[in-house]
Amino acid sequence: MLDREERAARVFNPDVRPLVREAHRCYASGAARGAIVLTWTAVCADLIHKAEILEEDGESDARVLVGDVERAQQPGQADAVNIMLGIERSILETAQKLELIDCTQKMQLERLREDRHLCAHPSLGPLGELFEPSVEYARAHLTVALEAVLVHPPSQGRRILASFMIQVADPAFTFDAPTLD
């Protein structure tokens, strides 16, 4: 298994790498809350970027997400924060529909999202009690984010399968074992 620093260097989106490096620095210095918040931010930014790539390829589920992001980014958009909160709320469902994550990864990333909210909004816990995640917890979230999303390109299972089927159906494809050696 590669260590987190090496995996951070392999993050697919170069614009997300600084967020991942900063999350790792927070983890390494013992700032677990900061690491968790930054890890979730990196996941959201990465999934939005991957949706943009898939939207360019004509993926309709990605088109909806990208359209919402573009609407939030319009100058003078008074409701931009609420639009982005809605995007953040549904981004994991969209990522699963786009086949960027599977159901297990979605559950793990939902836990990251919930912990991010506990870290960023102390009012969610009982009065006077702050959520104090351990650095091991932050490390686990960073590892899950890297393995589930951040180091992978925006490939979809159904598109890969369709491409494979086209190649296998090509008359030039041979099933003759000696020619495969």
N, C-alpha and C positions, 0 to 999 in steps of 0.2 A: 504494500500500500504506500502510495506517495504521501509525503507529509503535506500538510496544509499549505505551506509556503510555495512548494512546487506546484500544487494544484491551483493555487491563486494565480500563478504565472500562466497557467493554461486556460484561464477563464476565456470563453469564446469571444465575448464582446469586450474589446479593449477599453471602451468607455466605462465598463463596470469594474474592471480590474482595480482602479484606485479605491473603490468602495470596499472591495473584498480585502485588499491589503490593509486598509484602515480597520476593518472589522478584526482582522488577524492581530494587528497591533494592539487593539483594545483587549482582545482575549489574552495576548501574551503579557500585557501589563496588569492584568487582573480586573479590568473594567468590563465585567460580564454584561451589564445592562447595555453599555455602548456597543459591544460586539453583537448582541442580539438585535438591537435596533438597526445597525448598519447591515447586518446579514439579511434582514427582511427587506430593507431598502434595495440592496443589490439584487435580490430575487425578483422584486417587482420591476426594477429597471431592465433586467435581463429578459424577463418574459415579455415585456412590452416591445423590446427591440426584436425579439424573435417573432412576435406577432406581426411586426412591420415587414419583416422579410417574407413571412408566409403570405401576408396580404398582397405583396407584390407578385407572388406566384398565383394569386387568384383564390386564396382560401377565404371562404365567406365568413366563417366564425372569427377569423382574424380581422376581417374588414370591420366588423362591428366594434371590436376593441380599439383598433387604430382610429376609427372615426370618433369614438368617445374621447380618446386622448387628444386628437386634433381639435375637437370642440373645446376641451378644457384649456388648451393652449392659445386659443384665439385672444388677441388683445382686447382688453376690456371685459372679458368674460367674468361677470359678477359671481357666477355659480361654479367657478373652476374648482374650488376646494371640494365642494360636494360631489362634483362629477368624478374627481380623482378618488374620493373616498368610496364611491360606488364601484369604480374600476378595481380598487384594491380589494374590496369585499368579494368581487366575483372573479378575480384574476386566476385563482387556482382551478375553479370550475372550467374556465375558458381554456387554460393550459391543458387540462385533462381532455377536453373535447378536441383540442388541436393535436393530441397525442404527444405533447411535450413532456408530460409526466404520466405515471400510472396511478392507480388508486392508492397503493401503499405510499408512494412518494407524496401524493396529495395529502394524506393523513399526517405524515411527518411535517410537511410544510404548513399545514393548518395549525399544528402545535407551535411552530415557530411564529406564525402570525399572532396567535393568542398570547404567547410570551412577549412578543414585541409590544403588544398593547399593554400588558401588565408593566413592562419596563418604562414605557413612555407616558403612561397615564396612571400615576400612583393612586388616584381617586377610585380606581376600579377595585382595590382591595379594601379590607376593613380599615376604618379610620385609625390612623397612627401606625399602620403596618405597611411597610414598603416591601415590594417583591424584591427579594435578594437572590437572584439565581447564582449558582456556583459557576466558577470558570469552566468546570467540566461540562456543565449544561450548555454554556455558550459554545464550547468546542464542539459538542455534539451537534448543535444547530448549524454551525459553520460547515461541519463535515457533511451533514445531510444536504445542505444547500449546494455545496460544490458537487457532490456525487449525483444528485437528482437533476440539477438544472444548469448550474453555472459553467461547467466545463464542456457541455454538449452543444453542438450546432442545432439549428432549428429543423431537425429532420423528423418526419412523421412516419410511423409504421406503415400506414396504408399506402403512402407514396413510394416508400422503399419497396414494398411488396409489388406494387403496380409496375415499377421500373424493372424489377427482377422478372416478373411475368412477361414483359415485353421482350426482354433479352432472351429468355428461354424459348419464347415462341418464334424468335427470329430464325429463318431458314439456315442461317450461317452457324447457328448453335448446334454443336454436335453432342450426341449422347454416346459416342463410341469411346469406350474406356481407354484404348491405346492412345488416342489423340489427346486425352486429358492428362497424360503423364508429363 
